[in-house]
Amino acid sequence: MTGGLSAETSALAGALRALPSVDGVLKCAPAAIGLDRHGREPFTAAVRAALEAARAAIRAGMAGPADAEAIAAAALSRLEAEAQPSLRPVFNLTGTVLHTNLGRAILAEEAVEAALIAMRQPVALEYDVASGARGERDDHVRALLCELTGAEDATVVNNNAAAVLLVLNTLAQGKDSIVSRGELIEIGGAFRMPDIMARAGTRLVEVGTTNRTHPKDYTGAIGPQTGLVVKVHTSNYRIEGFTKEVPPRELADIAHAQGVPLFNDLGSGTLCDLARYGLKHEPTVREAVAEGADIVTFSGDKLLGGPQTGFIVGRRDLIAAINRNPMKRALRVDKIRLAALDATLRLYRDPDRLAARLPTLRLLSRRAEAIAAVAERIAPAVETALGVRVSPCPCRSQIGSGALPTETLDSYGLRLTPDGGGRALEALATALRALPVPVIGRREDGALVLDLRCLEDEAGFLATLAAFAGLEEGARHGLA
Ligand SMILES: *Cc1c(COP(=O)(O)O)cnc(C)c1O
């Protein structure tokens, strides 16, 4: 039989035969690292996979024989790649501070520490330590939320979408919810007010027009079948020009005259006057409560700068009804977030130091001159590391997450302009995302702009860029 084989085929068979056994690989010196770092079962499986890949490569004529050491190394690098956590840290240089796809608010150190404790130890989550009796999880934040908003009572759920759903379902199921046509919002991730209303079991009654809604539109629609009058913050758009909306206080009077509660979904909501920190004033939760809304909902991880949560604050009897809704149990928050939330809310008691401690506010209130100084300082090192033209440039940041959608903030960034037009730009963006800590910027007229508003760890950033030259040729040219 051997006589029928060509020289090529026999070389191939030889290379296949020369491959080590699984046991042979496991016994070689470099395998010890893999066994130690990843454990026997995963490493053995990776060795099998590496051997299979080597066999396939030999059969395809793409590779020659491989020894035990080479197979062990291949298995190890396969496992190291898989060991990367899926939820990876990134440098958010997009210019959008509260970027929903990048996890919105980053937490204050105080919140991180509180969350760690709640993760490591048993905590009195629903337990009244003084009496030894059962407690409520809302007890941990209720008093503080009431203090900060002026509301009678408060509760917390998974996010603001959950808060809106729960409010509508509790207070308007089987009844009408009246909303202006100018406020029928869709926010990201398929959250559309009409759909949420349908799921909550309430009938949407639209009043007014897209640009103008008058008091008489509401008065004409309210009747015995009305459960709620709803006001929705038009988070991600503005209607400008010939417009009219009914101010919250007047709307509260209209609703109350007919014995109907007013529900105000503030969206982002804020607990402090942003004007104090050099930003444009956004209605605070306290203002919404004072203007007569019976229920106000808002997010924990937008302007508030805490973990993902949704708040419902307002009239005691209505909050009690919300707490009796069986859906509340399905939408509640866990101890880790509750701990982080409590710590975040406490920071609001000291407005003087809030901007220094709360990352969201610190980043939003960062002055363009300070950011420009960073740009000037690091531009030369960035240019050296990336090998492309880098120039400091003014740019505009956004708050994000539907807070003050038409407001932008003066900022500063680095303008990266590789030779070779669109393809080169795409390749550069891809390569920056391939770094150990991916760097995410934004494309802007023929350049890649890295807005430095959210860059606080300059040294870490430059250390990450140092890996750029080491990226494989393919990754650097966007082919990986
Ligand atoms: C963002 C937003 C929501 C949803 O809040 P999440 O915390 O993202 O669930 C609801 N209503 C309005 C008006 C919003 O802006």
The ligand as a Tripos MOL2 file, in Angstrom:
@<TRIPOS>MOLECULE
LIG
   15    15     1     0     0
SMALL
NO_CHARGES

@<TRIPOS>ATOM
      1 C1        -35.2950   57.1230   30.5970 C.3       1 LIG1
      2 C2        -36.7760   57.2700   30.7510 C.ar      1 LIG1
      3 C3        -37.5680   56.2050   31.1820 C.ar      1 LIG1
      4 C4        -37.0030   54.8460   31.4700 C.3       1 LIG1
      5 O1        -36.0990   54.8930   32.5080 O.3       1 LIG1
      6 P1        -35.0640   53.6710   32.7310 P.3       1 LIG1
      7 O2        -34.4570   53.9800   34.0430 O.co2     1 LIG1
      8 O3        -34.1270   53.6930   31.5850 O.co2     1 LIG1
      9 O4        -35.8860   52.4250   32.7650 O.co2     1 LIG1
     10 C5        -38.9260   56.4180   31.3070 C.ar      1 LIG1
     11 N1        -39.4720   57.6060   31.0250 N.ar      1 LIG1
     12 C6        -38.7410   58.6550   30.5940 C.ar      1 LIG1
     13 C7        -39.4300   59.9510   30.3020 C.3       1 LIG1
     14 C8        -37.3600   58.5180   30.4520 C.ar      1 LIG1
     15 O5        -36.6130   59.5440   30.0180 O.3       1 LIG1
@<TRIPOS>BOND
     1     1     2 1
     2     2     3 ar
     3     2    14 ar
     4     3     4 1
     5     3    10 ar
     6     4     5 1
     7     5     6 1
     8     6     7 2
     9     6     8 1
    10     6     9 1
    11    10    11 ar
    12    11    12 ar
    13    12    13 1
    14    12    14 ar
    15    14    15 1
@<TRIPOS>SUBSTRUCTURE
     1 LIG1         1 GROUP 0 **** ****
